[in-house]
Amino acid sequence: MLVTATGSGVVCLELDEATQHAAPIRAKLAAYRRSLAARPGWHALFVVPGAARAAWLRRVAAATDVDGISLWTVARDDLRLAGADAPITSLTGPAATSSLRGAMVDARPWRSRDPVGSLAWIELLGTGGGEDVRAVLT
């Protein structure tokens, strides 16, 4: 869950290291379609090494039935440097650009007692984890 001043949402992070071919990615996209289609306010965010992988993912998504769900991509370094203000690009339709914060427009107040809803937690997960987690647990 990610709650911002303008809205909230659930972000499913997909850490993409550019090691998988099109077939497993299409299977993941189909699974996201089945899981997210009936869940407004839910997003799948592919964290990628860079622009080339993001463009490749857009081509794979264009050939996959993913209409009606919120799929985005973000460069790992952009997420690391800008956090919730990192630029994200839609994987479907026109290459619309927003920020992670800007995509959280669900008016429902998502709540959790766990630190997984914090911006620091999203940044930690989006950059691969393994870092000092004390900041997100306080």
Secondary structure, DSSP 8 states (H G I E B T S, - for coil): -EE-SS-EEEEEEEE--S---HHHHHHHHHHHHHHHTT-TTEEEEEEESSHHHHHHHHHHHHTS--TTSEEEEEEHHHHHHHGGGSEEEESSSS--EEEHHHH--B-S----SSGGGSHHHHHHHHTTS-S--TTT--
